[in-house]
Amino acid sequence: SNWQHSMASYFDSSSCKGDHPIEKPCVFSWVGGLEKKFDKIPHLESRMKNVVTTNDGWVSSADKGKLGFEATKGGAIVEIKIGLDKLNVQTLNFMVMTSYGDKWKDSRVRVDAFVDRHGKGPTLDPTKSLDIEGSHDRHTSETYNHKLDLGSDQALPKDILRVRITLVGGSTFKFMGMAFCDH
């Protein structure tokens, strides 16, 4: 399917060969159903609890076998915070279920990324923002990739990356995966 083909670009199987350690170019990532032994709600809850600092209205869900992170009410907000050690973060990648019908009407989130520079404290204004639509007119549920590129404002080692996701339209939205990466 479309999302599996797109995800292939994020995972380079050549790094799995040989005796060298596998490079991990993403400081935080998950894709429901793609990783071995990562297909149930407790798996996702465990991954998210390490980075979520605020959560009002987002839950791990697996309706129809599709593991994801879903808004359950209008105005739902979740905040993620990651202290960077050795890697930069250049892009925030979001795999988003796009669906149809009354439940998904006007579904839209705003993603605000904040880069708190080492030694400077929290920034008040988002470094970059992205709005993502969660609905379409086709009578199918499909997963699409959306990328927020931090450009010249990439997060550097010792910085803190904060990501605030707010449901700004509709009553639900569903992420099927996230990857915050150095490329």
TIRO-2110 file (N, C-alpha, C; in Angstrom, 1 decimal):
// TIRO-2110
0.8, -1.2, 0.0, N, 1, A
0.0, 0.0, 0.0, CA, 1, A
0.9, 1.2, 0.0, C, 1, A
0.3, 2.4, -0.1, N, 2, A
1.0, 3.7, -0.3, CA, 2, A
1.9, 4.0, 0.9, C, 2, A
1.4, 3.8, 2.1, N, 3, A
2.3, 4.1, 3.3, CA, 3, A
3.5, 3.2, 3.4, C, 3, A
3.3, 1.9, 3.1, N, 4, A
4.4, 1.0, 3.2, CA, 4, A
5.5, 1.3, 2.2, C, 4, A
5.1, 1.7, 1.0, N, 5, A
6.0, 2.1, -0.1, CA, 5, A
6.8, 3.3, 0.4, C, 5, A
6.1, 4.3, 0.9, N, 6, A
6.7, 5.5, 1.3, CA, 6, A
7.6, 5.3, 2.5, C, 6, A
7.3, 4.4, 3.4, N, 7, A
8.1, 4.1, 4.6, CA, 7, A
9.4, 3.5, 4.2, C, 7, A
9.4, 2.8, 3.1, N, 8, A
10.7, 2.1, 2.6, CA, 8, A
11.8, 3.1, 2.5, C, 8, A
11.5, 4.4, 2.2, N, 9, A
12.5, 5.4, 2.1, CA, 9, A
13.1, 5.8, 3.5, C, 9, A
12.5, 5.5, 4.6, N, 10, A
13.0, 5.8, 5.9, CA, 10, A
13.8, 4.7, 6.5, C, 10, A
13.8, 3.5, 5.9, N, 11, A
14.5, 2.4, 6.5, CA, 11, A
15.4, 1.8, 5.5, C, 11, A
16.7, 1.9, 5.7, N, 12, A
17.7, 1.4, 4.8, CA, 12, A
18.2, 0.1, 5.3, C, 12, A
17.8, -1.0, 4.7, N, 13, A
18.1, -2.4, 5.2, CA, 13, A
19.6, -2.7, 5.1, C, 13, A
20.3, -1.9, 4.3, N, 14, A
21.8, -2.2, 4.1, CA, 14, A
22.5, -2.0, 5.5, C, 14, A
22.0, -1.2, 6.4, N, 15, A
22.6, -1.0, 7.7, CA, 15, A
22.4, -2.2, 8.6, C, 15, A
21.6, -3.2, 8.2, N, 16, A
21.4, -4.4, 9.0, CA, 16, A
22.4, -5.5, 8.7, C, 16, A
23.3, -5.3, 7.7, N, 17, A
24.3, -6.3, 7.3, CA, 17, A
25.6, -6.0, 8.0, C, 17, A
26.4, -7.0, 8.3, N, 18, A
27.7, -6.8, 8.8, CA, 18, A
27.7, -6.8, 10.3, C, 18, A
28.9, -6.5, 10.9, N, 19, A
29.1, -6.5, 12.3, CA, 19, A
29.0, -5.1, 13.0, C, 19, A
28.8, -4.1, 12.2, N, 20, A
28.8, -2.8, 12.8, CA, 20, A
27.5, -2.5, 13.4, C, 20, A
27.5, -1.5, 14.4, N, 21, A
26.2, -1.2, 15.0, CA, 21, A
25.3, -0.5, 14.0, C, 21, A
24.0, -0.8, 14.2, N, 22, A
23.0, -0.1, 13.3, CA, 22, A
22.9, 1.3, 13.6, C, 22, A
23.0, 2.2, 12.5, N, 23, A
22.9, 3.6, 12.7, CA, 23, A
21.4, 3.9, 13.0, C, 23, A
21.2, 4.8, 13.9, N, 24, A
19.8, 5.2, 14.3, CA, 24, A
19.6, 6.7, 14.0, C, 24, A
19.3, 7.0, 12.8, N, 25, A
19.2, 8.5, 12.4, CA, 25, A
18.0, 9.2, 12.9, C, 25, A
17.1, 8.5, 13.6, N, 26, A
15.9, 9.2, 14.2, CA, 26, A
16.0, 9.1, 15.7, C, 26, A
15.8, 10.2, 16.4, N, 27, A
15.8, 10.3, 17.8, CA, 27, A
14.6, 9.7, 18.5, C, 27, A
13.5, 9.7, 17.7, N, 28, A
12.2, 9.2, 18.1, CA, 28, A
11.4, 8.7, 16.9, C, 28, A
10.9, 7.4, 17.0, N, 29, A
10.1, 7.0, 15.9, CA, 29, A
9.3, 5.8, 16.3, C, 29, A
8.2, 5.6, 15.6, N, 30, A
7.3, 4.5, 15.7, CA, 30, A
6.4, 4.4, 14.4, C, 30, A
6.1, 3.3, 14.0, N, 31, A
5.1, 3.1, 12.9, CA, 31, A
4.3, 1.9, 13.3, C, 31, A
3.0, 2.1, 13.5, N, 32, A
2.2, 1.0, 13.9, CA, 32, A
2.2, -0.2, 12.9, C, 32, A
2.4, -1.4, 13.4, N, 33, A
2.4, -2.6, 12.6, CA, 33, A
3.6, -2.8, 11.7, C, 33, A
4.5, -1.9, 11.7, N, 34, A
5.7, -2.1, 10.8, CA, 34, A
6.8, -2.8, 11.5, C, 34, A
7.0, -2.5, 12.8, N, 35, A
8.1, -3.1, 13.5, CA, 35, A
7.7, -4.4, 14.1, C, 35, A
8.6, -5.4, 14.2, N, 36, A
8.3, -6.6, 14.8, CA, 36, A
8.0, -6.4, 16.3, C, 36, A
7.0, -7.0, 16.8, N, 37, A
6.6, -6.9, 18.2, CA, 37, A
6.2, -5.5, 18.5, C, 37, A
5.6, -4.8, 17.6, N, 38, A
5.1, -3.4, 17.9, CA, 38, A
3.8, -3.3, 17.2, C, 38, A
2.8, -4.0, 17.7, N, 39, A
1.5, -4.1, 17.0, CA, 39, A
0.3, -4.0, 17.9, C, 39, A
0.6, -3.7, 19.2, N, 40, A
-0.5, -3.7, 20.2, CA, 40, A
-0.5, -2.3, 21.0, C, 40, A
-1.6, -1.9, 21.5, N, 41, A
-1.7, -0.7, 22.2, CA, 41, A
-0.7, -0.5, 23.3, C, 41, A
-0.4, -1.5, 24.2, N, 42, A
0.6, -1.3, 25.2, CA, 42, A
2.0, -1.0, 24.6, C, 42, A
2.3, -1.5, 23.4, N, 43, A
3.6, -1.2, 22.8, CA, 43, A
3.7, 0.3, 22.5, C, 43, A
2.7, 0.9, 21.9, N, 44, A
2.7, 2.3, 21.6, CA, 44, A
2.6, 3.2, 22.8, C, 44, A
1.8, 2.8, 23.8, N, 45, A
1.7, 3.5, 25.1, CA, 45, A
3.1, 3.6, 25.7, C, 45, A
3.8, 2.5, 25.7, N, 46, A
5.1, 2.5, 26.3, CA, 46, A
6.1, 3.4, 25.6, C, 46, A
6.1, 3.4, 24.3, N, 47, A
6.9, 4.3, 23.5, CA, 47, A
6.6, 5.8, 23.8, C, 47, A
5.3, 6.1, 23.8, N, 48, A
4.9, 7.5, 23.9, CA, 48, A
5.1, 8.0, 25.4, C, 48, A
5.0, 7.2, 26.4, N, 49, A
5.0, 7.7, 27.8, CA, 49, A
6.4, 8.3, 28.1, C, 49, A
7.4, 7.8, 27.3, N, 50, A
8.8, 8.4, 27.5, CA, 50, A
9.0, 9.8, 27.0, C, 50, A
8.1, 10.3, 26.2, N, 51, A
8.3, 11.6, 25.6, CA, 51, A
7.1, 12.6, 25.8, C, 51, A
6.0, 12.0, 26.2, N, 52, A
4.8, 12.9, 26.3, CA, 52, A
4.8, 13.6, 27.6, C, 52, A
4.7, 15.0, 27.6, N, 53, A
4.7, 15.7, 28.8, CA, 53, A
3.3, 16.2, 29.2, C, 53, A
2.4, 16.4, 28.2, N, 54, A
1.1, 16.9, 28.4, CA, 54, A
0.2, 16.1, 27.4, C, 54, A
-1.0, 15.6, 28.0, N, 55, A
-1.9, 14.9, 27.1, CA, 55, A
-3.3, 15.1, 27.6, C, 55, A
-4.1, 15.8, 26.7, N, 56, A
-5.5, 16.0, 27.0, CA, 56, A
-6.3, 15.6, 25.7, C, 56, A
-6.7, 14.3, 25.7, N, 57, A
-7.6, 13.8, 24.7, CA, 57, A
-7.0, 13.0, 23.6, C, 57, A
-5.7, 12.5, 23.8, N, 58, A
-5.1, 11.6, 22.8, CA, 58, A
-4.9, 10.2, 23.4, C, 58, A
-5.2, 9.2, 22.6, N, 59, A
-5.1, 7.8, 23.1, CA, 59, A
-4.4, 6.9, 22.1, C, 59, A
-3.8, 5.9, 22.5, N, 60, A
-3.3, 4.8, 21.6, CA, 60, A
-4.6, 4.0, 21.3, C, 60, A
-4.7, 3.6, 20.0, N, 61, A
-5.9, 2.9, 19.6, CA, 61, A
-5.5, 1.9, 18.5, C, 61, A
-6.3, 0.8, 18.3, N, 62, A
-6.0, -0.2, 17.3, CA, 62, A
-7.3, -0.6, 16.7, C, 62, A
-8.2, 0.3, 16.3, N, 63, A
-9.4, -0.1, 15.7, CA, 63, A
-9.2, -0.7, 14.3, C, 63, A
-9.9, -1.8, 14.0, N, 64, A
-9.7, -2.5, 12.8, CA, 64, A
-8.3, -2.9, 12.6, C, 64, A
-7.5, -3.2, 13.7, N, 65, A
-6.2, -3.7, 13.6, CA, 65, A
-5.1, -2.6, 13.2, C, 65, A
-5.5, -1.3, 13.1, N, 66, A
-4.6, -0.3, 12.7, CA, 66, A
-4.2, 0.5, 14.0, C, 66, A
-2.9, 0.2, 14.4, N, 67, A
-2.4, 0.8, 15.6, CA, 67, A
-2.0, 2.2, 15.3, C, 67, A
-2.4, 3.1, 16.2, N, 68, A
-2.1, 4.5, 16.0, CA, 68, A
-2.4, 5.4, 17.2, C, 68, A
-2.2, 6.6, 17.1, N, 69, A
-2.3, 7.6, 18.2, CA, 69, A
-3.4, 8.6, 17.8, C, 69, A
-4.5, 8.6, 18.5, N, 70, A
-5.8, 9.2, 18.0, CA, 70, A
-6.3, 10.2, 19.0, C, 70, A
-6.8, 11.4, 18.4, N, 71, A
-7.5, 12.4, 19.2, CA, 71, A
-8.9, 11.9, 19.4, C, 71, A
-9.4, 12.1, 20.6, N, 72, A
-10.8, 11.6, 20.9, CA, 72, A
-11.8, 12.7, 21.2, C, 72, A
-11.3, 14.0, 21.0, N, 73, A
-12.3, 15.1, 21.3, CA, 73, A
-11.7, 16.4, 20.6, C, 73, A
-12.6, 17.3, 20.3, N, 74, A
-12.2, 18.5, 19.7, CA, 74, A
-11.3, 19.3, 20.6, C, 74, A
-10.2, 19.9, 20.1, N, 75, A
-9.3, 20.7, 20.9, CA, 75, A
-8.3, 19.8, 21.6, C, 75, A
-8.2, 18.5, 21.3, N, 76, A
-7.3, 17.6, 22.0, CA, 76, A
-5.9, 18.1, 21.7, C, 76, A
-5.0, 18.0, 22.8, N, 77, A
-3.6, 18.5, 22.7, CA, 77, A
-2.7, 17.5, 23.3, C, 77, A
-1.5, 17.3, 22.7, N, 78, A
-0.5, 16.5, 23.2, CA, 78, A
0.8, 17.2, 23.0, C, 78, A
1.7, 17.2, 24.0, N, 79, A
3.0, 17.8, 23.9, CA, 79, A
4.1, 16.7, 24.1, C, 79, A
5.1, 16.7, 23.2, N, 80, A
6.2, 15.8, 23.2, CA, 80, A
7.5, 16.6, 23.5, C, 80, A
8.3, 16.0, 24.3, N, 81, A
9.6, 16.7, 24.6, CA, 81, A
10.7, 15.7, 24.6, C, 81, A
11.8, 16.1, 23.8, N, 82, A
12.9, 15.2, 23.6, CA, 82, A
14.2, 16.0, 23.8, C, 82, A
15.0, 15.6, 24.8, N, 83, A
16.3, 16.2, 24.9, CA, 83, A
17.3, 15.5, 24.0, C, 83, A
18.0, 16.3, 23.2, N, 84, A
18.9, 15.7, 22.2, CA, 84, A
20.3, 15.5, 22.8, C, 84, A
20.8, 14.3, 22.4, N, 85, A
22.1, 13.9, 22.9, CA, 85, A
23.2, 14.1, 21.8, C, 85, A
23.1, 13.2, 20.8, N, 86, A
24.2, 13.2, 19.8, CA, 86, A
23.7, 13.6, 18.4, C, 86, A
22.4, 13.4, 18.2, N, 87, A
21.8, 13.6, 16.8, CA, 87, A
21.2, 15.0, 16.7, C, 87, A
21.2, 15.5, 15.5, N, 88, A
20.4, 16.7, 15.1, CA, 88, A
19.0, 16.1, 14.8, C, 88, A
18.0, 17.1, 14.8, N, 89, A
16.7, 16.7, 14.2, CA, 89, A
16.5, 17.8, 13.1, C, 89, A
16.4, 17.3, 11.9, N, 90, A
16.1, 18.1, 10.7, CA, 90, A
14.6, 18.1, 10.3, C, 90, A
14.0, 16.9, 10.4, N, 91, A
12.6, 16.7, 10.0, CA, 91, A
11.8, 16.0, 11.0, C, 91, A
10.5, 16.4, 11.0, N, 92, A
9.5, 15.7, 11.8, CA, 92, A
8.6, 15.1, 10.7, C, 92, A
8.5, 13.8, 10.7, N, 93, A
7.7, 13.0, 9.8, CA, 93, A
6.5, 12.4, 10.4, C, 93, A
5.4, 12.6, 9.8, N, 94, A
4.1, 12.1, 10.4, CA, 94, A
3.4, 11.3, 9.4, C, 94, A
3.0, 10.0, 9.8, N, 95, A
2.2, 9.2, 8.9, CA, 95, A
0.8, 9.3, 9.5, C, 95, A
-0.1, 9.8, 8.6, N, 96, A
-1.4, 10.2, 9.0, CA, 96, A
-2.5, 9.4, 8.3, C, 96, A
-3.4, 8.9, 9.1, N, 97, A
-4.6, 8.3, 8.4, CA, 97, A
-5.5, 9.4, 7.9, C, 97, A
-5.9, 9.3, 6.7, N, 98, A
-6.8, 10.2, 6.1, CA, 98, A
-8.0, 9.4, 5.7, C, 98, A
-9.2, 9.9, 6.3, N, 99, A
-10.4, 9.1, 6.1, CA, 99, A
-11.6, 10.0, 5.7, C, 99, A
-12.8, 9.5, 5.8, N, 100, A
-14.0, 10.1, 5.3, CA, 100, A
-15.2, 9.9, 6.3, C, 100, A
-16.3, 10.5, 6.0, N, 101, A
-17.5, 10.3, 6.8, CA, 101, A
-17.6, 11.3, 7.9, C, 101, A
-18.7, 11.3, 8.7, N, 102, A
-19.0, 12.2, 9.7, CA, 102, A
-17.9, 12.3, 10.8, C, 102, A
-17.4, 11.1, 11.2, N, 103, A
-16.4, 11.1, 12.3, CA, 103, A
-15.2, 11.9, 11.9, C, 103, A
-14.8, 11.9, 10.6, N, 104, A
-13.6, 12.6, 10.2, CA, 104, A
-13.8, 14.0, 9.6, C, 104, A
-15.1, 14.4, 9.5, N, 105, A
-15.4, 15.7, 8.9, CA, 105, A
-14.5, 16.8, 9.5, C, 105, A
-13.9, 17.6, 8.7, N, 106, A
-13.1, 18.8, 9.1, CA, 106, A
-11.8, 18.4, 9.9, C, 106, A
-11.5, 17.1, 10.0, N, 107, A
-10.3, 16.7, 10.8, CA, 107, A
-9.0, 17.4, 10.4, C, 107, A
-8.4, 18.1, 11.4, N, 108, A
-7.2, 18.8, 11.1, CA, 108, A
-6.4, 19.1, 12.4, C, 108, A
-5.1, 18.9, 12.3, N, 109, A
-4.2, 19.2, 13.4, CA, 109, A
-3.2, 20.3, 13.0, C, 109, A
-2.8, 21.0, 14.0, N, 110, A
-1.6, 22.0, 13.9, CA, 110, A
-0.5, 21.4, 14.7, C, 110, A
0.7, 21.2, 14.0, N, 111, A
1.9, 20.8, 14.6, CA, 111, A
2.8, 22.0, 14.8, C, 111, A
3.1, 22.3, 16.1, N, 112, A
4.1, 23.4, 16.4, CA, 112, A
5.3, 22.7, 16.9, C, 112, A
6.5, 23.0, 16.3, N, 113, A
7.8, 22.5, 16.7, CA, 113, A
8.5, 23.7, 17.4, C, 113, A
9.1, 23.4, 18.6, N, 114, A
9.8, 24.4, 19.3, CA, 114, A
11.2, 23.9, 19.5, C, 114, A
12.3, 24.6, 19.2, N, 115, A
13.6, 24.2, 19.4, CA, 115, A
14.2, 25.1, 20.5, C, 115, A
14.3, 24.6, 21.7, N, 116, A
14.9, 25.3, 22.9, CA, 116, A
16.4, 25.1, 22.8, C, 116, A
17.1, 26.2, 22.5, N, 117, A
18.6, 26.1, 22.3, CA, 117, A
19.3, 25.9, 23.6, C, 117, A
20.3, 25.1, 23.6, N, 118, A
21.1, 24.7, 24.8, CA, 118, A
21.5, 26.0, 25.5, C, 118, A
21.2, 26.1, 26.8, N, 119, A
21.6, 27.2, 27.6, CA, 119, A
20.7, 28.5, 27.5, C, 119, A
19.7, 28.4, 26.7, N, 120, A
18.8, 29.6, 26.4, CA, 120, A
17.4, 29.5, 27.1, C, 120, A
17.0, 28.3, 27.5, N, 121, A
15.7, 28.2, 28.0, CA, 121, A
14.6, 28.1, 27.0, C, 121, A
13.3, 27.8, 27.4, N, 122, A
12.2, 27.6, 26.5, CA, 122, A
11.9, 28.8, 25.6, C, 122, A
11.7, 28.5, 24.3, N, 123, A
11.2, 29.5, 23.4, CA, 123, A
9.7, 29.6, 23.4, C, 123, A
9.1, 30.8, 23.3, N, 124, A
7.7, 30.9, 23.4, CA, 124, A
7.0, 30.7, 22.0, C, 124, A
7.7, 31.2, 21.0, N, 125, A
7.1, 31.1, 19.6, CA, 125, A
7.6, 29.8, 18.9, C, 125, A
6.7, 29.1, 18.2, N, 126, A
7.1, 27.9, 17.5, CA, 126, A
8.2, 28.3, 16.5, C, 126, A
9.1, 27.3, 16.4, N, 127, A
10.2, 27.5, 15.4, CA, 127, A
9.6, 27.3, 14.0, C, 127, A
8.8, 26.2, 13.8, N, 128, A
8.1, 26.0, 12.6, CA, 128, A
6.7, 25.3, 12.9, C, 128, A
5.8, 25.5, 12.0, N, 129, A
4.4, 24.9, 12.2, CA, 129, A
4.0, 24.3, 10.9, C, 129, A
3.0, 23.3, 11.1, N, 130, A
2.5, 22.6, 9.9, CA, 130, A
1.0, 22.2, 10.3, C, 130, A
0.1, 22.5, 9.3, N, 131, A
-1.3, 22.1, 9.5, CA, 131, A
-1.4, 20.8, 8.6, C, 131, A
-2.1, 19.8, 9.1, N, 132, A
-2.3, 18.5, 8.4, CA, 132, A
-3.8, 18.2, 8.4, C, 132, A
-4.3, 17.9, 7.2, N, 133, A
-5.7, 17.5, 7.1, CA, 133, A
-5.8, 16.0, 7.4, C, 133, A
-6.9, 15.6, 8.0, N, 134, A
-7.2, 14.2, 8.3, CA, 134, A
-8.3, 13.6, 7.6, C, 134, A
-9.0, 14.4, 6.7, N, 135, A
-10.1, 13.9, 6.0, CA, 135, A
-10.0, 14.2, 4.5, C, 135, A
-10.7, 13.4, 3.7, N, 136, A
-10.8, 13.6, 2.3, CA, 136, A
-12.1, 13.0, 1.8, C, 136, A
-12.4, 13.2, 0.5, N, 137, A
-13.7, 12.9, -0.1, CA, 137, A
-13.7, 11.4, -0.6, C, 137, A
-12.6, 10.8, -0.7, N, 138, A
-12.6, 9.4, -1.2, CA, 138, A
-13.1, 8.5, -0.1, C, 138, A
-13.8, 7.4, -0.5, N, 139, A
-14.4, 6.5, 0.5, CA, 139, A
-13.5, 5.4, 0.9, C, 139, A
-12.3, 5.8, 1.3, N, 140, A
-11.3, 4.9, 1.8, CA, 140, A
-10.5, 5.6, 2.9, C, 140, A
-9.8, 4.7, 3.7, N, 141, A
-8.9, 5.3, 4.7, CA, 141, A
-7.5, 5.0, 4.2, C, 141, A
-6.7, 6.0, 4.0, N, 142, A
-5.4, 5.9, 3.5, CA, 142, A
-4.4, 6.6, 4.4, C, 142, A
-3.2, 6.1, 4.4, N, 143, A
-2.1, 6.8, 5.2, CA, 143, A
-1.2, 7.5, 4.3, C, 143, A
-0.9, 8.8, 4.7, N, 144, A
0.0, 9.7, 3.9, CA, 144, A
1.0, 10.2, 4.8, C, 144, A
2.2, 10.5, 4.2, N, 145, A
3.3, 11.1, 5.0, CA, 145, A
3.3, 12.6, 4.8, C, 145, A
3.6, 13.2, 5.9, N, 146, A
3.7, 14.7, 6.0, CA, 146, A
5.0, 15.0, 6.7, C, 146, A
5.7, 16.0, 6.1, N, 147, A
7.0, 16.3, 6.7, CA, 147, A
7.1, 17.8, 7.1, C, 147, A
7.6, 18.0, 8.3, N, 148, A
7.9, 19.4, 8.7, CA, 148, A
9.4, 19.5, 8.8, C, 148, A
10.0, 20.2, 7.9, N, 149, A
11.4, 20.4, 7.8, CA, 149, A
11.8, 21.7, 8.6, C, 149, A
12.7, 21.5, 9.5, N, 150, A
13.1, 22.6, 10.4, CA, 150, A
14.1, 23.6, 9.7, C, 150, A
14.5, 23.2, 8.5, N, 151, A
15.4, 24.1, 7.7, CA, 151, A
16.6, 24.4, 8.4, C, 151, A
17.0, 25.7, 8.4, N, 152, A
18.2, 26.2, 9.1, CA, 152, A
18.0, 26.2, 10.6, C, 152, A
16.8, 26.0, 11.1, N, 153, A
16.5, 26.0, 12.5, CA, 153, A
16.6, 24.6, 13.1, C, 153, A
17.3, 23.6, 12.4, N, 154, A
17.3, 22.3, 13.0, CA, 154, A
17.7, 22.2, 14.4, C, 154, A
17.2, 21.2, 15.1, N, 155, A
17.6, 21.1, 16.5, CA, 155, A
19.0, 20.4, 16.6, C, 155, A
19.8, 20.9, 17.4, N, 156, A
21.2, 20.4, 17.5, CA, 156, A
21.4, 19.6, 18.8, C, 156, A
22.5, 18.8, 18.9, N, 157, A
22.8, 18.1, 20.1, CA, 157, A
22.8, 19.1, 21.3, C, 157, A
22.2, 18.7, 22.4, N, 158, A
22.1, 19.5, 23.7, CA, 158, A
20.9, 20.4, 23.7, C, 158, A
20.2, 20.6, 22.5, N, 159, A
19.0, 21.4, 22.4, CA, 159, A
17.8, 20.5, 22.9, C, 159, A
16.7, 21.1, 23.2, N, 160, A
15.5, 20.4, 23.5, CA, 160, A
14.5, 20.6, 22.4, C, 160, A
13.9, 19.5, 21.9, N, 161, A
12.9, 19.6, 20.9, CA, 161, A
11.5, 19.4, 21.6, C, 161, A
10.6, 20.4, 21.4, N, 162, A
9.3, 20.2, 21.9, CA, 162, A
8.3, 20.2, 20.7, C, 162, A
7.3, 19.3, 20.7, N, 163, A
6.3, 19.3, 19.6, CA, 163, A
5.0, 19.3, 20.3, C, 163, A
4.2, 20.3, 19.9, N, 164, A
2.8, 20.4, 20.4, CA, 164, A
1.9, 20.1, 19.2, C, 164, A
1.0, 19.2, 19.4, N, 165, A
0.0, 18.8, 18.4, CA, 165, A
-1.4, 19.1, 18.9, C, 165, A
-2.1, 19.9, 18.2, N, 166, A
-3.5, 20.4, 18.6, CA, 166, A
-4.5, 20.0, 17.6, C, 166, A
-5.6, 19.4, 17.9, N, 167, A
-6.7, 19.1, 17.0, CA, 167, A
-7.4, 20.5, 16.9, C, 167, A
-7.3, 21.1, 15.7, N, 168, A
-7.9, 22.4, 15.5, CA, 168, A
-9.1, 22.3, 14.6, C, 168, A
-9.4, 21.1, 14.1, N, 169, A
-10.7, 21.0, 13.3, CA, 169, A
-11.2, 19.6, 13.5, C, 169, A
-12.5, 19.5, 13.5, N, 170, A
-13.1, 18.1, 13.7, CA, 170, A
-13.0, 17.6, 15.1, C, 170, A
-13.4, 16.3, 15.2, N, 171, A
-13.4, 15.7, 16.6, CA, 171, A
-12.5, 14.5, 16.7, C, 171, A
-11.7, 14.1, 15.6, N, 172, A
-10.8, 13.1, 15.7, CA, 172, A
-9.7, 13.3, 14.7, C, 172, A
-8.6, 12.5, 14.9, N, 173, A
-7.4, 12.6, 14.0, CA, 173, A
-6.6, 11.4, 14.4, C, 173, A
-5.9, 10.8, 13.4, N, 174, A
-5.1, 9.6, 13.8, CA, 174, A
-3.7, 9.6, 13.1, C, 174, A
-2.7, 9.5, 14.0, N, 175, A
-1.3, 9.3, 13.5, CA, 175, A
-1.1, 7.8, 13.4, C, 175, A
-0.5, 7.3, 12.3, N, 176, A
-0.1, 5.9, 12.2, CA, 176, A
1.4, 5.7, 12.4, C, 176, A
2.1, 6.8, 12.6, N, 177, A
3.5, 6.8, 12.9, CA, 177, A
4.1, 8.1, 12.9, C, 177, A
5.3, 8.2, 13.6, N, 178, A
6.0, 9.5, 13.7, CA, 178, A
7.5, 9.1, 13.6, C, 178, A
8.3, 10.0, 13.0, N, 179, A
9.8, 9.8, 13.0, CA, 179, A
10.4, 11.2, 13.0, C, 179, A
11.2, 11.5, 14.0, N, 180, A
11.9, 12.8, 14.2, CA, 180, A
13.4, 12.5, 13.9, C, 180, A
13.9, 12.9, 12.7, N, 181, A
15.1, 12.4, 12.2, CA, 181, A
16.1, 13.5, 11.8, C, 181, A
17.4, 13.0, 11.6, N, 182, A
18.5, 14.0, 11.3, CA, 182, A
18.6, 14.3, 9.8, C, 182, A
17.7, 13.8, 9.0, N, 183, A
17.7, 14.0, 7.5, CA, 183, A
16.4, 14.4, 7.0, C, 183, A
END
